[in-house]
Amino acid sequence: MRPSLEVRVRNARHTDLDAAARLLARDADDRDAELDVDYLRNLLFVPPATVVVAEAERRVVGVGVLAIRPSVRSGPFVGVIDEMGVAQAELATADRRQVADEIVEHLATSARNKGCTRVEVSEPLASAEPSLWKRHRFASRGRSLGRTLA
């Protein structure tokens, strides 16, 4: 059995943004990588946003973006996972799952640390990888998936 990949999730830096934008560019015709880099760069300076990267073997192999919004129903603040991308070709299926799991947990912890009582997943992420969200105790709540933070 092959040892698991050593993954470290951390806040993104400027030097990570090109690789992060490539991971988010699921459809080259649909997205402009330069525009994504600019958006990500701006988010690095917005307090209610968190951009993280997963690093393995000194390479960026995953990216996640969390936005904090006020909420009347769920408590003072809700964290929303807006974007997430994991390297496909470079990683085995089990490693992709591990990277995605670690990014989701890191973003949930960040949301909790920023005063959120709940974390949700926006579309199209909510309909992608249903097993990922189920593993992390996300449940359907109307038109979104979410989980309460303890």
MILOGU-715071 format. One record per residue: x, y, z of N, C-alpha, C, O in turn; residue number from 1; residue in three letters. Coordinates in steps of 0.001 Angstrom, whole numbers. Example, Ala and Ser with C-alpha at 12.3 -4.5 7.8 and 13.67 -1.06 7.14 Angstrom:
{node {13190 -5690 7800} {12300 -4500 7800} {13200 -3300 7800} {14236 -3319 8465} 1 "ala"}
{node {12850 -2250 7080} {13670 -1060 7140} {12900 30 7870} {13409 1138 8039} 2 "ser"}
end
This chain:
{node {844 -1193 0} {0 0 0} {886 1252 0} {1851 1343 759} 1 "met"}
{node {555 2177 -829} {1319 3396 -993} {1012 4352 164} {-143 4482 567} 2 "arg"}
{node {2042 5021 702} {1790 5965 1800} {950 7147 1319} {1001 7524 148} 3 "pro"}
{node {181 7722 2236} {-668 8856 1848} {197 10078 1542} {1314 10213 2040} 4 "ser"}
{node {-328 10929 742} {334 12152 333} {409 13106 1516} {-566 13257 2253} 5 "leu"}
{node {1543 13745 1703} {1672 14737 2770} {1194 16079 2222} {1828 16677 1353} 6 "glu"}
{node {59 16536 2752} {-588 17752 2264} {-598 18790 3367} {-855 18476 4530} 7 "val"}
{node {-315 20026 2997} {-354 21141 3945} {-1272 22205 3354} {-1038 22671 2240} 8 "arg"}
{node {-2308 22591 4083} {-3219 23647 3643} {-2848 24911 4402} {-2702 24903 5624} 9 "val"}
{node {-2700 25989 3657} {-2287 27265 4258} {-2928 28411 3486} {-3465 28221 2395} 10 "arg"}
{node {-2863 29604 4071} {-3361 30786 3377} {-2526 31022 2122} {-1309 30838 2128} 11 "asn"}
{node {-3188 31426 1061} {-2505 31661 -209} {-1640 32915 -129} {-1924 33857 611} 12 "ala"}
{node {-573 32882 -925} {317 34035 -1092} {260 34462 -2557} {-238 33728 -3410} 13 "arg"}
{node {771 35643 -2831} {799 36136 -4216} {1441 35133 -5161} {976 34951 -6285} 14 "his"}
{node {2491 34493 -4718} {3221 33565 -5588} {2425 32299 -5893} {2819 31534 -6773} 15 "thr"}
{node {1332 32060 -5200} {486 30877 -5429} {-619 31130 -6444} {-1225 30177 -6934} 16 "asp"}
{node {-893 32370 -6769} {-2123 32711 -7468} {-2195 32187 -8900} {-3276 31801 -9344} 17 "leu"}
{node {-1097 32161 -9631} {-1134 31626 -10997} {-1529 30149 -10980} {-2396 29719 -11741} 18 "asp"}
{node {-884 29383 -10103} {-1214 27951 -10003} {-2645 27763 -9521} {-3350 26879 -10008} 19 "ala"}
{node {-3080 28580 -8571} {-4452 28477 -8054} {-5461 28771 -9154} {-6466 28069 -9270} 20 "ala"}
{node {-5214 29790 -9960} {-6133 30131 -11048} {-6208 29001 -12069} {-7283 28730 -12604} 21 "ala"}
{node {-5090 28339 -12348} {-5116 27208 -13285} {-5975 26069 -12741} {-6676 25403 -13502} 22 "arg"}
{node {-5925 25843 -11434} {-6741 24786 -10830} {-8230 25128 -10881} {-9071 24232 -10948} 23 "leu"}
{node {-8550 26393 -10849} {-9957 26808 -10899} {-10492 26860 -12319} {-11706 26882 -12520} 24 "leu"}
{node {-9621 26880 -13293} {-10033 26971 -14699} {-10454 25589 -15183} {-9687 24893 -15848} 25 "ala"}
{node {-11679 25199 -14843} {-12197 23884 -15236} {-12436 23804 -16737} {-12239 22754 -17348} 26 "arg"}
{node {-12857 24907 -17322} {-13175 24945 -18741} {-12454 26156 -19337} {-12825 27301 -19078} 27 "asp"}
{node {-11437 25891 -20127} {-10598 26958 -20663} {-11414 27979 -21465} {-11066 29160 -21478} 28 "ala"}
{node {-12492 27549 -22134} {-13300 28480 -22905} {-14163 29364 -22010} {-14538 30471 -22398} 29 "asp"}
{node {-14470 28879 -20827} {-15404 29559 -19944} {-14725 30557 -19013} {-15373 31484 -18527} 30 "asp"}
{node {-13453 30386 -18761} {-12799 31198 -17743} {-11549 31859 -18283} {-10874 31324 -19162} 31 "arg"}
{node {-11257 33000 -17758} {-10056 33736 -18104} {-9107 33653 -16912} {-9368 34249 -15866} 32 "asp"}
{node {-8007 32917 -17066} {-7084 32682 -15948} {-6498 33987 -15418} {-6304 34127 -14211} 33 "ala"}
{node {-6212 34946 -16306} {-5666 36223 -15843} {-6669 36964 -14980} {-6307 37570 -13971} 34 "glu"}
{node {-7922 36915 -15378} {-8979 37545 -14601} {-9107 36864 -13237} {-9278 37539 -12222} 35 "leu"}
{node {-9023 35522 -13207} {-9076 34783 -11949} {-7929 35182 -11026} {-8133 35332 -9822} 36 "asp"}
{node {-6728 35355 -11571} {-5588 35780 -10757} {-5882 37135 -10134} {-5602 37345 -8954} 37 "val"}
{node {-6446 38065 -10914} {-6780 39387 -10374} {-7826 39293 -9270} {-7697 39951 -8237} 38 "asp"}
{node {-8871 38472 -9483} {-9893 38295 -8452} {-9277 37711 -7177} {-9533 38201 -6077} 39 "tyr"}
{node {-8473 36673 -7331} {-7845 36044 -6165} {-6920 37027 -5451} {-6904 37080 -4222} 40 "leu"}
{node {-6159 37797 -6207} {-5249 38779 -5605} {-6049 39774 -4765} {-5647 40111 -3652} 41 "arg"}
{node {-7176 40241 -5292} {-8015 41183 -4539} {-8564 40549 -3273} {-8649 41208 -2236} 42 "asn"}
{node {-8939 39270 -3346} {-9500 38591 -2174} {-8489 38428 -1045} {-8874 38317 119} 43 "leu"}
{node {-7207 38412 -1378} {-6186 38283 -328} {-6256 39443 662} {-5814 39313 1803} 44 "leu"}
{node {-6808 40575 229} {-6848 41771 1075} {-8234 42072 1628} {-8435 43114 2252} 45 "phe"}
{node {-9182 41185 1412} {-10551 41386 1892} {-10738 40560 3159} {-10721 39330 3098} 46 "val"}
{node {-10919 41220 4320} {-11026 40458 5574} {-12103 39373 5601} {-11863 38312 6177} 47 "pro"}
{node {-13292 39592 4998} {-14283 38520 5066} {-14071 37407 4035} {-14976 36605 3805} 48 "pro"}
{node {-12908 37349 3423} {-12616 36283 2461} {-11359 35540 2902} {-10471 36111 3536} 49 "ala"}
{node {-11304 34273 2559} {-10134 33447 2827} {-9816 32669 1563} {-10681 31999 999} 50 "thr"}
{node {-8576 32761 1126} {-8101 31972 -8} {-7003 31072 531} {-6014 31546 1089} 51 "val"}
{node {-7186 29764 358} {-6194 28802 836} {-5703 27952 -327} {-6392 27772 -1331} 52 "val"}
{node {-4495 27438 -160} {-3959 26480 -1121} {-3523 25233 -366} {-3123 25293 796} 53 "val"}
{node {-3612 24111 -1053} {-3083 22849 -537} {-1773 22612 -1273} {-1698 22708 -2497} 54 "ala"}
{node {-761 22305 -506} {572 22130 -1054} {1040 20711 -768} {893 20212 347} 55 "glu"}
{node {1607 20063 -1787} {2187 18730 -1633} {3449 18693 -2487} {3443 19086 -3653} 56 "ala"}
{node {4502 18224 -1894} {5782 18136 -2601} {6146 19468 -3251} {6603 19513 -4393} 57 "glu"}
{node {5936 20548 -2503} {6255 21915 -2927} {5473 22395 -4145} {5900 23322 -4834} 58 "arg"}
{node {4332 21771 -4412} {3469 22167 -5524} {2088 22505 -4994} {1606 21882 -4049} 59 "arg"}
{node {1462 23485 -5601} {73 23799 -5265} {-803 22770 -5980} {-829 22703 -7209} 60 "val"}
{node {-1518 21972 -5187} {-2355 20906 -5747} {-3840 21115 -5450} {-4675 20296 -5834} 61 "val"}
{node {-4162 22206 -4773} {-5556 22501 -4465} {-5718 23946 -4057} {-4770 24592 -3611} 62 "gly"}
{node {-6936 24449 -4215} {-7257 25820 -3837} {-8702 25860 -3361} {-9557 25135 -3868} 63 "val"}
{node {-8961 26713 -2386} {-10319 26912 -1905} {-10550 28367 -1545} {-9640 29049 -1075} 64 "gly"}
{node {-11772 28843 -1767} {-12121 30229 -1467} {-13360 30235 -584} {-14379 29628 -915} 65 "val"}
{node {-13258 30928 539} {-14350 31082 1492} {-14720 32549 1580} {-13842 33403 1702} 66 "leu"}
{node {-16004 32851 1518} {-16503 34212 1701} {-17414 34215 2921} {-18188 33281 3133} 67 "ala"}
{node {-17317 35261 3710} {-18149 35406 4905} {-19242 36422 4585} {-18974 37501 4057} 68 "ile"}
{node {-20475 36056 4917} {-21588 36982 4706} {-22446 37043 5964} {-22501 36076 6725} 69 "arg"}
{node {-23112 38168 6188} {-24034 38245 7330} {-25273 37398 7062} {-25645 37169 5911} 70 "pro"}
{node {-25906 36937 8139} {-27108 36124 7997} {-28045 36385 9162} {-27628 36405 10320} 71 "ser"}
{node {-29300 36580 8845} {-30305 36777 9877} {-30773 35423 10406} {-30967 35265 11611} 72 "val"}
{node {-30955 34444 9515} {-31506 33140 9910} {-30514 32237 10619} {-30863 31588 11606} 73 "arg"}
{node {-29292 32186 10134} {-28334 31197 10653} {-27433 31721 11753} {-26600 30975 12265} 74 "ser"}
{node {-27572 32948 12120} {-26685 33531 13112} {-26028 34752 12508} {-26385 35160 11403} 75 "gly"}
{node {-25092 35335 13197} {-24550 36594 12691} {-23816 36463 11350} {-23911 37351 10503} 76 "pro"}
{node {-23086 35358 11156} {-22308 35192 9932} {-22370 33758 9427} {-22496 32811 10202} 77 "phe"}
{node {-22278 33622 8095} {-22231 32322 7440} {-21020 32329 6514} {-20789 33297 5790} 78 "val"}
{node {-20256 31251 6540} {-19158 31092 5597} {-19670 30357 4372} {-20416 29385 4492} 79 "gly"}
{node {-19272 30817 3200} {-19711 30194 1951} {-18471 29769 1166} {-17622 30593 827} 80 "val"}
{node {-18384 28484 887} {-17298 27987 46} {-17708 28270 -1388} {-18591 27610 -1937} 81 "ile"}
{node {-17053 29265 -1994} {-17405 29725 -3340} {-16670 28977 -4436} {-17238 28701 -5493} 82 "asp"}
{node {-15436 28655 -4195} {-14615 28014 -5222} {-13734 26962 -4582} {-13300 27098 -3438} 83 "glu"}
{node {-13481 25914 -5343} {-12539 24890 -4905} {-12044 24159 -6142} {-12825 23818 -7031} 84 "met"}
{node {-10752 23925 -6188} {-10175 23185 -7301} {-9061 22291 -6799} {-8292 22679 -5919} 85 "gly"}
{node {-8973 21100 -7356} {-7942 20133 -6990} {-7318 19614 -8277} {-8015 19338 -9254} 86 "val"}
{node {-5992 19485 -8262} {-5273 18962 -9427} {-5827 17589 -9781} {-5941 16720 -8917} 87 "ala"}
{node {-6164 17397 -11031} {-6756 16134 -11466} {-5713 15167 -12019} {-5572 14049 -11524} 88 "gln"}
{node {-4996 15592 -13030} {-4086 14684 -13735} {-2883 14277 -12886} {-2373 13165 -13022} 89 "ala"}
{node {-2438 15163 -12024} {-1211 14908 -11267} {-1413 14007 -10048} {-439 13485 -9506} 90 "glu"}
{node {-2649 13818 -9613} {-2909 13098 -8369} {-3778 11871 -8600} {-4658 11863 -9461} 91 "leu"}
{node {-3512 10842 -7817} {-4364 9652 -7819} {-5696 10003 -7168} {-5804 11014 -6473} 92 "ala"}
{node {-6696 9180 -7388} {-8038 9436 -6860} {-8029 9608 -5344} {-8655 10533 -4826} 93 "thr"}
{node {-7337 8739 -4633} {-7290 8826 -3167} {-6607 10117 -2719} {-7015 10725 -1729} 94 "ala"}
{node {-5577 10534 -3442} {-4887 11777 -3097} {-5771 12987 -3369} {-5765 13936 -2585} 95 "asp"}
{node {-6531 12973 -4465} {-7464 14079 -4750} {-8497 14189 -3640} {-8829 15289 -3196} 96 "arg"}
{node {-9001 13050 -3196} {-9980 13039 -2111} {-9377 13623 -838} {-10019 14415 -148} 97 "arg"}
{node {-8148 13233 -530} {-7473 13738 670} {-7280 15250 593} {-7531 15953 1572} 98 "gln"}
{node {-6842 15755 -547} {-6636 17190 -726} {-7963 17931 -553} {-8024 18926 170} 99 "val"}
{node {-9021 17459 -1207} {-10339 18092 -1090} {-10819 18082 359} {-11329 19089 849} 100 "ala"}
{node {-10659 16943 1053} {-11080 16842 2454} {-10351 17861 3327} {-10962 18522 4167} 101 "asp"}
{node {-9058 17979 3120} {-8279 18900 3955} {-8628 20362 3668} {-8644 21185 4582} 102 "glu"}
{node {-8905 20685 2411} {-9316 22054 2084} {-10657 22373 2734} {-10811 23437 3333} 103 "ile"}
{node {-11631 21469 2625} {-12956 21706 3212} {-12841 21904 4716} {-13438 22835 5257} 104 "val"}
{node {-12097 21060 5399} {-11958 21194 6853} {-11229 22477 7239} {-11582 23116 8230} 105 "glu"}
{node {-10221 22856 6467} {-9500 24101 6739} {-10438 25305 6580} {-10419 26225 7398} 106 "his"}
{node {-11255 25290 5525} {-12190 26394 5318} {-13270 26428 6396} {-13674 27508 6828} 107 "leu"}
{node {-13741 25268 6832} {-14738 25218 7918} {-14138 25769 9215} {-14804 26499 9949} 108 "ala"}
{node {-12898 25421 9488} {-12225 25944 10687} {-12036 27454 10582} {-12223 28175 11562} 109 "thr"}
{node {-11671 27927 9409} {-11514 29367 9200} {-12843 30087 9414} {-12883 31144 10044} 110 "ser"}
{node {-13929 29519 8893} {-15252 30119 9083} {-15605 30183 10573} {-16095 31203 11057} 111 "ala"}
{node {-15356 29100 11286} {-15635 29066 12729} {-14802 30135 13446} {-15315 30843 14312} 112 "arg"}
{node {-13533 30251 13090} {-12641 31227 13734} {-13056 32662 13442} {-12726 33569 14207} 113 "asn"}
{node {-13776 32880 12344} {-14234 34221 11985} {-15646 34498 12500} {-16259 35493 12113} 114 "lys"}
{node {-16164 33636 13362} {-17447 33882 14004} {-18652 33320 13290} {-19783 33665 13631} 115 "gly"}
{node {-18441 32459 12305} {-19576 31870 11580} {-20199 30748 12396} {-19506 30002 13087} 116 "cys"}
{node {-21509 30645 12304} {-22224 29553 12965} {-22560 28446 11987} {-23008 27369 12383} 117 "thr"}
{node {-22341 28716 10697} {-22698 27760 9657} {-21761 27965 8473} {-21267 29068 8239} 118 "arg"}
{node {-21526 26891 7734} {-20783 26979 6481} {-21625 26325 5392} {-22201 25256 5597} 119 "val"}
{node {-21690 26977 4234} {-22486 26500 3113} {-21605 26362 1883} {-20475 26849 1845} 120 "glu"}
{node {-22147 25691 886} {-21455 25498 -382} {-22310 26109 -1469} {-23503 25820 -1564} 121 "val"}
{node {-21704 26956 -2293} {-22462 27567 -3379} {-22447 26667 -4611} {-21605 25777 -4736} 122 "ser"}
{node {-23376 26906 -5503} {-23407 26202 -6791} {-22279 26737 -7658} {-21945 27913 -7514} 123 "glu"}
{node {-21677 25977 -8531} {-21971 24594 -8870} {-21272 23578 -7969} {-21412 22371 -8167} 124 "pro"}
{node {-20524 24062 -6984} {-19837 23120 -6096} {-20793 22217 -5346} {-20481 21052 -5097} 125 "leu"}
{node {-21955 22739 -4982} {-22906 21959 -4188} {-23367 20708 -4923} {-23611 19675 -4299} 126 "ala"}
{node {-23487 20795 -6243} {-23944 19627 -6992} {-22794 18753 -7473} {-23015 17636 -7943} 127 "ser"}
{node {-21564 19255 -7359} {-20397 18456 -7745} {-19914 17649 -6543} {-19990 18111 -5404} 128 "ala"}
{node {-19434 16478 -6797} {-18847 15634 -5749} {-19760 15478 -4533} {-19360 15862 -3433} 129 "glu"}
{node {-20954 14939 -4682} {-21858 14804 -3538} {-21250 14003 -2384} {-21559 14260 -1221} 130 "pro"}
{node {-20398 13046 -2699} {-19790 12244 -1621} {-18863 13089 -752} {-18748 12840 448} 131 "ser"}
{node {-18200 14083 -1339} {-17329 14982 -567} {-18141 15712 491} {-17760 15750 1661} 132 "leu"}
{node {-19252 16285 79} {-20061 17077 1014} {-20724 16183 2057} {-20876 16583 3212} 133 "trp"}
{node {-21112 15000 1663} {-21703 14059 2618} {-20681 13643 3675} {-21013 13558 4858} 134 "lys"}
{node {-19441 13385 3258} {-18376 13017 4212} {-18164 14106 5259} {-17777 13816 6391} 135 "arg"}
{node {-18414 15343 4886} {-18175 16466 5798} {-19458 16980 6446} {-19510 18111 6929} 136 "his"}
{node {-20486 16143 6453} {-21737 16398 7160} {-22513 17605 6620} {-23220 18270 7377} 137 "arg"}
{node {-22390 17890 5337} {-23208 18927 4712} {-24545 18296 4356} {-24600 17168 3865} 138 "phe"}
{node {-25604 19022 4603} {-26945 18524 4301} {-27709 19592 3528} {-27408 20783 3620} 139 "ala"}
{node {-28682 19153 2779} {-29500 20066 1995} {-30338 20926 2924} {-30935 20441 3885} 140 "ser"}
{node {-30365 22198 2616} {-31190 23145 3372} {-31776 24110 2355} {-31196 25151 2048} 141 "arg"}
{node {-32930 23739 1847} {-33533 24552 787} {-32748 24368 -494} {-32611 23249 -988} 142 "gly"}
{node {-32229 25462 -1036} {-31492 25408 -2282} {-29988 25303 -2095} {-29241 25370 -3071} 143 "arg"}
{node {-29531 25141 -866} {-28083 25076 -638} {-27725 23882 247} {-28581 23272 888} 144 "ser"}
{node {-26451 23581 257} {-25903 22580 1172} {-25181 23324 2281} {-24535 24344 2036} 145 "leu"}
{node {-25289 22818 3491} {-24595 23488 4583} {-24424 22571 5774} {-24989 21479 5842} 146 "gly"}
{node {-23634 23051 6700} {-23456 22340 7960} {-23269 23359 9072} {-22661 24412 8880} 147 "arg"}
{node {-23801 23024 10227} {-23654 23876 11403} {-22272 23660 11986} {-21773 22536 12041} 148 "thr"}
{node {-21663 24746 12419} {-20336 24674 13028} {-20487 24646 14535} {-21228 25441 15114} 149 "leu"}
{node {-19787 23734 15158} {-19861 23615 16617} {-18768 24405 17280} {-18676 24421 18508} 150 "ala"}
end
